[in-house]
Amino acid sequence: MKKLFFLLVVFAVVLSACGNTPAPLEISDPSKPILVNSGDEFTIVLDSNPTTGYHWEIVDELDAGLELVSKEYTNDEPVAPGSGGVDVWTFKAVSAGERQVTLGYYPPSNDPVDPQQTVTFTVTVQ
């Protein structure tokens, strides 16, 4: 019986490993270059707290060699008012070349203002 249980566990682990697709490259440090192949997706993760009104936005238009796939906010656990979280930006590398993604952290305001902080990521698409 123990042998059968062990074989079932091994089989389940092998099966689950076969079905997994690689996770997208996740980057949080703008000082580190991002190296991806054309067609790959990569993720930029930044601390954020939209409950305070601050928010991240793309500062300049994206280069045609990159596409924004999605932007999602994930709360820190436990979820509590003002606890913050992270913005998760997913991009797709469309064509080869060196690109830049600049994101700005904007204060709460109804009037257009400059970001209080900017981060620029260098992306090399092969």
C-alpha positions in Angstrom: 0.0 0.0 0.0 2.8 2.4 0.9 4.5 1.6 -2.4 1.4 2.4 -4.3 0.9 5.7 -2.5 4.5 6.7 -3.2 4.1 5.9 -6.9 0.9 7.9 -7.1 2.7 10.9 -5.4 5.6 10.7 -7.8 3.3 10.3 -10.8 1.3 13.4 -9.7 4.5 15.5 -9.3 5.8 14.5 -12.7 2.4 15.1 -14.3 2.1 18.6 -12.8 5.6 19.5 -13.8 4.9 18.5 -17.4 1.9 20.8 -17.7 3.5 24.0 -16.3 4.5 26.8 -18.6 7.3 29.0 -17.6 6.4 31.9 -15.5 6.9 35.3 -17.1 10.1 37.1 -16.2 9.4 39.4 -13.2 11.5 42.5 -12.6 11.3 45.0 -9.8 14.7 46.7 -9.9 15.1 49.4 -12.6 18.9 49.2 -12.2 18.9 45.7 -13.7 18.5 45.4 -17.5 15.7 43.2 -18.7 16.7 40.7 -21.4 13.9 38.9 -23.3 13.3 37.3 -26.6 10.8 38.6 -29.1 7.4 37.2 -28.3 8.2 36.8 -24.6 6.3 38.5 -21.8 7.9 40.1 -18.7 6.5 41.6 -15.6 7.4 44.7 -13.7 6.3 44.8 -10.0 6.2 48.1 -8.1 5.1 48.9 -4.5 1.9 50.8 -4.7 -0.9 52.1 -2.4 -3.9 53.4 -4.5 -6.0 53.8 -1.3 -4.0 57.0 -0.7 -4.7 58.2 -4.2 -1.2 57.7 -5.5 -0.9 55.6 -8.7 1.6 54.4 -11.3 1.2 55.3 -15.0 3.3 55.0 -18.1 5.1 58.4 -18.5 5.9 58.3 -22.2 4.3 56.3 -24.9 5.5 52.8 -25.2 7.9 52.1 -28.0 6.2 50.1 -30.8 8.5 47.2 -29.9 6.6 46.6 -26.6 2.9 46.0 -25.8 1.2 46.5 -22.5 -0.6 43.2 -21.8 -2.1 44.0 -18.4 -1.9 46.0 -15.2 -3.2 44.6 -12.0 -3.1 45.6 -8.4 -2.5 43.0 -5.7 -3.2 43.8 -2.0 -0.7 43.0 0.7 -2.0 40.4 3.2 -3.9 40.8 5.4 -6.0 43.2 3.4 -6.7 46.3 5.5 -7.4 50.0 4.6 -4.2 51.7 3.8 -2.1 48.5 3.8 -0.8 48.9 0.3 0.3 46.3 -2.2 1.9 46.0 -5.6 1.1 47.0 -9.1 1.9 44.2 -11.6 2.6 45.5 -15.1 2.9 42.8 -17.8 4.4 43.6 -21.2 5.1 41.7 -24.3 8.3 42.1 -26.4 7.1 42.5 -30.0 10.3 43.2 -31.9 14.1 43.2 -31.4 15.9 46.3 -30.1 16.6 48.2 -26.9 13.5 49.8 -25.4 12.7 51.8 -22.3 9.7 51.7 -20.1 9.3 54.7 -17.8 6.7 54.6 -15.1 5.7 57.6 -12.9 4.2 57.6 -9.4 1.5 60.3 -9.5 0.0 62.0 -6.4 -3.8 62.3 -5.9 -5.0 65.2 -8.0 -7.7 66.3 -10.4 -5.2 68.5 -12.2 -2.5 67.2 -14.5 0.8 67.1 -12.5 4.2 65.7 -12.8 5.0 62.4 -11.2 6.6 62.6 -7.8 8.9 59.7 -8.7 9.8 58.0 -12.0 11.5 54.7 -12.7 13.0 53.7 -16.0 13.5 50.1 -17.0 15.8 49.2 -20.0 14.5 46.3 -22.0 16.7 44.5 -24.6 14.6 42.4 -27.0 16.6 39.8 -28.9 
